[in-house]
């Protein structure tokens, strides 16, 4: 089991918490919640070892494109980079929904 942490500056706050995906073969779960500070904190736990550079690239690319202040937890069980990006986009979409429109 490996664990990584990344922090990025941010300027835009999210509104809601979100939980998407499941920890299962080839998938992952993403939990996202608002962060009071103007930064993104990402914690990744994965059962697949040896992909630290890949994780860094994926996470850095996503949060450079999506400038949100959030605390993000990712629990992985062998997801591909495409699945990681899709799950992050889904969680971000849910977290930005207007609470009054749910």
Wavefront OBJ file of the C-alpha trace (Angstrom):
o trace
v 0.000 0.000 0.000
v 1.351 3.425 -0.973
v 0.183 6.850 0.107
v 0.906 10.234 -1.493
v 0.023 13.812 -0.592
v 0.001 16.832 -2.878
v -0.887 20.482 -2.313
v -1.711 23.097 -4.952
v -2.650 26.771 -4.720
v -6.289 27.582 -5.501
v -8.551 30.606 -5.897
v -12.070 29.174 -6.276
v -13.988 27.494 -3.450
v -16.295 24.534 -3.909
v -19.763 24.459 -2.365
v -20.524 20.869 -1.374
v -18.997 17.568 -0.400
v -19.017 14.779 -2.949
v -18.383 11.026 -2.984
v -18.104 9.157 -6.279
v -16.847 5.728 -7.300
v -16.053 2.623 -5.294
v -12.866 0.940 -4.216
v -12.974 -2.120 -6.449
v -10.953 -3.816 -9.118
v -9.856 -1.222 -11.679
v -11.779 1.569 -9.974
v -11.358 4.120 -7.220
v -13.360 6.349 -4.921
v -12.993 10.106 -4.683
v -14.145 12.099 -1.678
v -14.020 15.872 -1.978
v -14.957 18.557 0.524
v -14.582 22.319 0.832
v -11.320 23.689 2.202
v -11.215 26.971 4.125
v -7.704 27.766 2.922
v -7.125 28.703 -0.712
v -5.406 25.471 -1.645
v -6.124 21.963 -2.779
v -4.947 19.102 -0.578
v -4.932 15.696 -2.256
v -4.317 12.444 -0.376
v -4.025 9.236 -2.393
v -4.009 5.703 -1.027
v -3.363 2.951 -3.537
v -2.766 -0.772 -3.386
v -0.786 -0.614 -6.622
v 2.864 0.289 -6.094
v 5.387 1.948 -8.402
v 3.229 4.645 -10.020
v 4.097 7.743 -7.973
v 5.240 9.748 -11.020
v 2.072 8.830 -12.916
v -0.112 9.896 -10.002
v 1.737 13.192 -9.686
v 1.257 13.960 -13.385
v -2.464 13.149 -13.358
v -3.228 15.085 -10.190
v -1.091 18.071 -11.145
v -2.687 18.301 -14.608
v -6.240 18.062 -13.221
v -5.839 20.648 -10.476
v -3.949 23.038 -12.739
v -6.972 22.984 -15.047
v -9.512 23.054 -12.192
v -8.470 25.722 -9.736
v -10.574 24.774 -6.690
v -9.876 24.939 -2.974
v -10.715 21.478 -1.683
v -9.648 18.529 0.408
v -9.568 15.471 -1.807
v -9.137 11.838 -0.767
v -8.606 9.152 -3.381
v -8.751 5.459 -2.509
v -7.490 3.447 -5.483
v -7.601 -0.190 -6.509
v -5.845 -0.185 -9.871
v -7.705 2.525 -11.791
v -6.239 3.700 -15.087
v -5.337 7.387 -15.585
v -8.527 7.844 -17.625
v -10.704 6.514 -14.818
v -8.915 8.746 -12.303
v -9.621 11.830 -14.421
v -13.276 10.867 -14.950
v -13.867 10.250 -11.233
v -12.212 13.561 -10.304
v -14.382 15.389 -12.858
v -17.519 13.692 -11.498
v -16.670 14.629 -7.906
v -15.898 18.207 -8.909
v -19.186 18.515 -10.801
v -21.171 17.338 -7.766
v -19.243 19.599 -5.385
v -19.990 22.675 -7.503
v -23.749 22.069 -7.705
v -25.940 24.777 -6.204
v -27.376 23.370 -2.955
v -30.779 24.859 -3.783
v -31.025 22.952 -7.071
v -30.435 19.447 -5.729
l 1 2 3 4 5 6 7 8 9 10 11 12 13 14 15 16 17 18 19 20 21 22 23 24 25 26 27 28 29 30 31 32 33 34 35 36 37 38 39 40 41 42 43 44 45 46 47 48 49 50 51 52 53 54 55 56 57 58 59 60 61 62 63 64 65 66 67 68 69 70 71 72 73 74 75 76 77 78 79 80 81 82 83 84 85 86 87 88 89 90 91 92 93 94 95 96 97 98 99 100 101 102
